[in-house]
């Protein structure tokens, strides 16, 4: 049951991230951190903080 809830959260996060058009590095960092947190929670079994750090870094570095 926990995996199903986490999967629903991840899929909704990715869906909402597709609608966001970030205009600044800060906005890209926030979106990247949200996606990274969701991915870290599901893929690495509860490593939301590490995923958020990596996601924020990738969000800032990509354009």
C-alpha positions in Angstrom: 0.0 0.0 0.0 2.8 2.4 0.8 4.4 1.8 -2.6 1.1 2.6 -4.3 0.7 5.9 -2.5 4.3 6.8 -3.2 3.8 5.9 -6.9 0.7 8.1 -7.1 2.7 11.0 -5.5 5.5 10.6 -8.0 3.3 10.4 -11.0 1.3 13.5 -10.0 4.6 15.4 -9.3 5.9 14.6 -12.7 2.6 15.5 -14.3 2.5 18.9 -12.5 6.2 19.6 -13.3 5.3 19.3 -17.0 2.9 22.2 -16.6 5.4 24.5 -14.9 7.5 26.9 -17.0 10.2 28.1 -14.7 11.6 31.5 -15.5 14.4 31.7 -13.0 17.1 29.5 -11.5 15.3 29.5 -8.1 12.0 28.2 -9.7 14.0 25.5 -11.5 15.7 24.5 -8.3 12.3 24.2 -6.5 10.8 22.1 -9.2 13.9 19.9 -9.4 14.0 19.5 -5.6 10.3 18.4 -5.6 10.9 15.8 -8.4 14.1 14.6 -6.8 12.4 14.2 -3.4 9.6 12.1 -4.9 12.1 10.0 -6.9 14.4 9.5 -3.9 11.4 8.4 -1.8 10.3 5.8 -4.3 13.4 4.6 -6.0 15.8 4.6 -3.1 13.3 3.7 -0.3 13.0 6.9 1.8 15.9 9.1 0.7 13.9 12.2 0.0 16.5 14.7 1.2 19.3 13.3 -1.0 17.0 13.2 -4.0 15.9 16.8 -3.3 19.5 18.0 -3.2 20.4 16.2 -6.4 17.2 17.4 -8.1 17.8 21.0 -7.1 21.3 20.9 -8.4 20.2 19.5 -11.7 17.4 22.0 -11.9 19.8 24.9 -11.5 22.4 23.6 -13.9 20.0 22.8 -16.7 18.4 25.4 -18.9 
